[in-house]
Amino acid sequence: MNSVYLARIQQALEYIETNLNTHLSLSDVAKASHFSEFHFHRIFKGVMDETLNDYIGRRRMERAVNKLMCYPEHSITHIALESGFSSSANFAKAVKLYFGFSPSELRDPSKLSNQSDKTKNSKIGKIQSKYGKVFLPSDLYPTQVIKNDSEQQQDAAELEIKSLQKGEKMDVKVKNLSEQKVIKLASVGGYEESAIYQTWGQLIDFAQTRGIEESNQQRFAFCYDNPVLTPLNKCRYEAAIIMPEAAQSTRVNAPYFIASIPAGQYAVHYYKGPGAEAIQAHLHFYSHWLPQSGYEPDHFPVIEHYLNDARVDGFVEMEIYIKLKAL
């Protein structure tokens, strides 16, 4: 696909993310992408394989459901209005149609006696009928969250023992980072493993042509979506390599682009293991560390700092960065 088209659609996606809780018109999004509004909806559908309205509606629901999980102290009505829905009733209807479950069921999956049977017996949500993704509310939480207290304590103890035996770190550290310039490339296949590996292969080679040798590359990924809520091929993933000061004057053309990791406080959580299981590290952080921390996540995507090459090793070793702000 033409790299200019991809770059302009990327601008449209960034505009949408920044303004999700407001009314988004076709004209405004088209203007952000520098495409004519008379043709933009067709271009968007051709590149993204879903209409602009479907994309905006899906992203609003995904962000709101993430808030249901991360902010249990906020009412469903508060989250609905904050997320750009006109009422809690409209929010509940949209969530039920898309996920097959109500907001209250997503927030408290322990009330569902048998989620597998409920999925079979209830109306299939759009996430399955349109995208082929089977979804269960319990997937939003670490495994032990929906168990009773004694089971949670036993699981936590066993997890800590296993982690210590493997030499893994369980702690979360808060670090102050200065701004870092990066060169980026977006994955055209989302979180699909083959697409991620292809993206890294291209970016690593490109960075070398700009004087950043492979052995000296510091590799990060910007992970915008929760794969529990978003089909893997729709998740937004951007590979990024830190640009040394000597390379920062380099000009790049689409599909590569220059961005930055902003300065600020970040929670940093270490993970080592199968890539497919990294989601549990994310969920554990949001469910256990964050509510007790005195912080909340800032409006910035999760960043993964890779400490090895998963393409070679067959596992991921990384630091997970979440930008923070005070409550």
Secondary structure by P-SEA (a helix, b strand, c coil): ccaaaaaaaaaaaaaaaacccccccaaaaaaaaccccccaaaaaaaaacccaaaaaaaaaaaaaaaaaaacccccaaaaaaaaccccaaaaaaaaaaaccccccccccccccccaaaaaaacccccccccccbbbbccccccccccccaaaaaaaaaaaaaaaaaaccccbbbbbbbcccccccccccccccaaaaaaaaaaaaaaaaaacccccccbbbbbbcccccccccccbbbbbbbbbccccccccccccbbbbbbcbbbbbbbbbbcccccaaaaaaaaaaccccccccccccccbbbbbcccccccccccbbbbbbbbcc
